[in-house]
Amino acid sequence: MENFIATIQQSIIADPKVTGLLVVHKTTPFSPLVDGFDALFLVVMEQASEQNYINHYSKDGLAIQERRISQAALWQWIVTGENRSIIEWILQGEICLDRDTFLESTRHRLLEFPLDMREQKLLIEFSLFLRRYLQSKQYLKNGHHLDAHSNILEALHHWAGIAIIEQGYHPEVTVWQQIKKINPGVYKLYEELTLNEETLEQRVQLVLLACEFNVMSKMADCCRILIKTLEQRELPFSPMELKYHPILGPLHVDMALLLKQLVKRGLIREVITVDHGDDSHSFDVRYTSV
């Protein structure tokens, strides 16, 4: 196996377009971390012609997965949580090539988990939580108990992510195992939702109530990066300005939902502007700090 891996490593390293190579070996007979392969080769390029290129190699019963990604796309994975395995890959993997120290500096930043990164991840997790929480609430009201249950379970998963980030950790793939140690109260709600002998409706109502009193009260803290952006200037922001803002745009959050809920809670203000450029006198809604 070592010769097989070494051969592939050398062919990748010989490519001048490759800036970094990270190798992650399986730790169990079927390791979800590497998708069941014997090893994962994460090939990093400054610019990749094809994002998230994947190739598989096999020899004598050994299987290797190669994934190529640009530095920018890799950071997108880290920030948005699109691929939760990426953090474990970088922290656990063996750096075999790092021409511009991108991988080493990324690993250091992940271990440090600075405030700006935590604020980004809190906003993303809260946005995902909010959508599922409100959807579950509506489904329950309409009598769709199974849909309400599946949505509140996802909301609870994002609540766990919020609790983990608040303690200065990155959410791992095995979130429930992680949250059991960090916040037993959230884990207890998960058990109540999945194992309690009460009716499905009662279990969903219990978690919805807990969400209302615990997570919704965290809105200001979780949305701090958005609120701080609004405070940067006196002129109100349009929804499009916020959606494509250099700080907020890369996060891909549900901006419309966040803005409406922040206004509802009195954490930001709506400002109505009138466009006199046409006969219809359109009224545009913009947003600013309180």
C-alpha positions, 0 to 999 in steps of 0.5 A: 500500500505504501508504494501505491500511495507514494507513486500517486503522491509523487505524480501529484507533487510533480504538477507545478499547478498544485500548491498543497497536498494533504493525505488522510488515512482511514482509521476504521474498517469503513471510515466515513471521514474518507468515504470508505476509501483507504486514503483521501488525497486533498489536492489544493491549487491556487486556481482550479479549472474544475472545482471539486474535481474527484478521481478514484484509484484502485490497486490490489484491493486498495482504494484511494480518493483524490479531490482537487479544490482551489484555495478559495473554494476550500475556504468556502467549505470551511466558512459555510460548513458545506463540507463538514469533513474539511475541518477534520481533514485539515486538522488530522491529515498529513501535510505532504506538500505546502508550497505557499504554507496555505495548508499550515496557516489554514490549520493554525487558523482553525486551531485558533478559531478567531472571533471573526470566524466564530461570528461567521459560523454563528450567523450561518448556523442561526440562519439554518436554525431559524428556517427550520424552527419557523417551518416546524412551527408552521407545520405543527400549526397545520397538523403536519406532525411528521414534517414538523418533527423532521424540521425541528430535528434539523433545527435542534441539530443547528442549535447544537452547532451554535452551542458548540461554536459558543464554546470555541469549538468547530462542529464535527461530523458527529455533532450529537456525540460532541454536544453530549460532552459540551452541552448535555441540556441540548443533548437531553432535548435530542433524546426527548424528541427521539426517545420520549414516549409522549405523542409526536405532537407533544415532543415537537411542542416541547422542543419548539418551546425550548427553542423559543426561550433559549435560541431565539434569545441568542439572535443578537449574539448570533447575528452580531456580524450582520448588525455590525455591518449595518452599523458601519454607515448611516445610509441604510442598506438595500437587501441586495447590498447586504446579499453581496456585501464582501463580508456577508456575501460569501456566507450564503445565508438566508438574508431575507428571513434574517432581516425580517426577524431582526426587525421583528425583534427590534434589533435593526430598523426598516427604513422606507425610501420613496423613488420619485423616478417614475409615476408609480412612486415605488417604496423600497425597504432598506435596513439600518441599525437601531 
